[in-house]
């Protein structure tokens, strides 16, 4: 009997007939969320809106905190503002991680490269197509 159990390899996963995935709904796999529609995923990933709402929440907390009459209320307001500020910092950090700006392949980046160098690079590229002297005179005015 022990010989038969050793011959059959154990399959990974739940028991046959396990329907837990139908009960629980949302499952996370790696860095993606399953069981959602594309519109729902876009709403979940809209960090700009979430960041704006968090900033509004912090402003609202501040305005309500001005009405505090006791130290305990003031401390609670400050605690909530600091927690919201930490959440805002994390959201902005995540937002910055997922934004990427590609530099032109022919642009040489050194330790002394600045945004002005990038602007000059684009001006040189555009000068062959468009007369940028008019744009420069407008920006100087």
C-alpha positions as CSV (number, residue, x, y, z in Angstrom):
1,X,0.0,0.0,0.0
2,X,2.8,2.4,0.7
3,X,4.3,1.6,-2.7
4,X,1.2,2.9,-4.5
5,X,1.3,6.2,-2.6
6,X,4.9,6.8,-3.6
7,X,4.2,6.2,-7.3
8,X,1.5,8.9,-7.6
9,X,3.0,12.4,-7.6
10,X,1.1,15.0,-5.6
11,X,-0.5,17.7,-7.7
12,X,-0.1,21.3,-6.6
13,X,-3.0,23.4,-5.7
14,X,-6.2,22.8,-3.8
15,X,-8.2,19.7,-3.5
16,X,-10.3,18.7,-6.6
17,X,-13.6,20.5,-6.5
18,X,-12.3,23.4,-4.4
19,X,-14.3,26.5,-5.5
20,X,-12.8,29.1,-3.1
21,X,-11.7,31.2,-6.1
22,X,-15.4,31.7,-6.9
23,X,-16.2,32.8,-3.4
24,X,-13.4,35.3,-2.8
25,X,-13.4,37.2,-6.1
26,X,-10.3,39.4,-6.4
27,X,-7.0,37.6,-6.6
28,X,-3.6,39.2,-6.9
29,X,-1.0,37.4,-9.0
30,X,2.5,39.0,-8.9
31,X,2.0,42.6,-9.8
32,X,-1.3,42.2,-11.6
33,X,-4.9,41.9,-10.5
34,X,-7.1,39.3,-12.0
35,X,-10.9,39.1,-12.2
36,X,-11.3,42.8,-13.1
37,X,-12.3,44.5,-16.3
38,X,-10.0,46.9,-18.1
39,X,-12.0,49.9,-16.9
40,X,-11.8,48.7,-13.2
41,X,-8.0,48.2,-13.6
42,X,-7.7,51.7,-15.0
43,X,-9.6,53.1,-12.1
44,X,-7.5,51.2,-9.6
45,X,-4.3,52.4,-11.2
46,X,-5.2,56.0,-11.5
47,X,-2.7,57.3,-9.0
48,X,-3.0,60.9,-10.0
49,X,-6.7,61.0,-8.9
50,X,-5.8,59.2,-5.6
51,X,-2.9,61.7,-5.0
52,X,-5.3,64.7,-5.6
53,X,-7.9,63.2,-3.2
54,X,-5.3,62.6,-0.5
55,X,-4.1,66.3,-0.8
56,X,-7.7,67.4,-0.5
57,X,-8.1,65.2,2.5
58,X,-5.0,66.8,4.2
59,X,-6.3,70.3,3.4
60,X,-9.7,69.3,4.9
61,X,-8.1,67.9,8.0
62,X,-6.1,71.2,8.4
63,X,-9.2,73.3,8.1
64,X,-11.1,71.2,10.6
65,X,-8.0,71.2,12.9
66,X,-8.2,75.0,13.2
67,X,-11.5,74.5,15.0
68,X,-10.1,72.3,17.7
69,X,-10.7,73.4,21.2
70,X,-8.7,70.8,23.3
71,X,-5.2,69.4,23.1
72,X,-6.6,65.9,22.6
73,X,-8.5,67.0,19.5
74,X,-5.4,68.9,18.2
75,X,-3.2,65.9,18.7
76,X,-5.7,63.6,16.9
77,X,-5.8,66.1,14.0
78,X,-2.0,66.2,13.8
79,X,-1.8,62.4,14.0
80,X,-4.2,62.1,11.1
81,X,-2.4,64.8,9.0
82,X,0.9,63.1,9.5
83,X,-0.5,59.7,8.6
84,X,-2.1,61.2,5.4
85,X,1.2,62.9,4.6
86,X,3.1,59.6,4.8
87,X,0.5,58.0,2.6
88,X,0.8,60.9,0.1
89,X,4.6,60.5,0.1
90,X,4.3,56.8,-0.6
91,X,1.8,57.4,-3.4
92,X,4.0,60.0,-5.0
93,X,7.0,57.7,-4.8
94,X,5.1,54.9,-6.5
95,X,3.8,57.2,-9.1
96,X,7.3,58.4,-9.9
97,X,8.6,54.8,-10.1
98,X,6.1,53.9,-12.8
99,X,6.7,57.1,-14.9
100,X,9.6,56.9,-17.2
101,X,10.8,59.5,-19.6
102,X,13.0,58.3,-22.4
103,X,15.8,60.6,-23.5
104,X,16.8,60.7,-27.1
105,X,19.3,58.0,-28.1
106,X,21.8,60.6,-29.5
107,X,21.7,62.8,-26.4
108,X,24.9,62.3,-24.4
109,X,24.3,62.3,-20.6
110,X,27.1,63.1,-18.2
111,X,27.2,64.1,-14.5
112,X,27.0,67.8,-15.5
113,X,24.0,67.4,-17.8
114,X,21.1,69.6,-17.0
115,X,17.6,70.2,-18.3
116,X,19.0,73.2,-20.2
117,X,21.3,70.9,-22.1
118,X,18.3,68.8,-23.1
119,X,16.4,71.9,-24.2
120,X,19.4,73.0,-26.3
121,X,19.6,69.5,-27.8
122,X,16.0,69.7,-28.9
123,X,16.5,73.2,-30.2
124,X,19.3,72.0,-32.4
125,X,17.1,69.1,-33.7
126,X,14.2,71.4,-34.4
127,X,16.2,74.1,-36.1
128,X,16.6,71.9,-39.2
129,X,12.8,71.7,-39.5
130,X,11.4,74.9,-38.0
131,X,12.8,78.4,-37.6
132,X,13.1,78.7,-33.8
133,X,14.4,82.2,-33.7
134,X,10.8,83.5,-33.5
135,X,10.2,81.2,-30.5
136,X,13.3,82.5,-28.8
137,X,12.3,86.1,-29.3
138,X,8.9,85.4,-27.8
139,X,10.4,83.7,-24.7
140,X,12.8,86.7,-24.2
141,X,9.9,89.2,-24.1
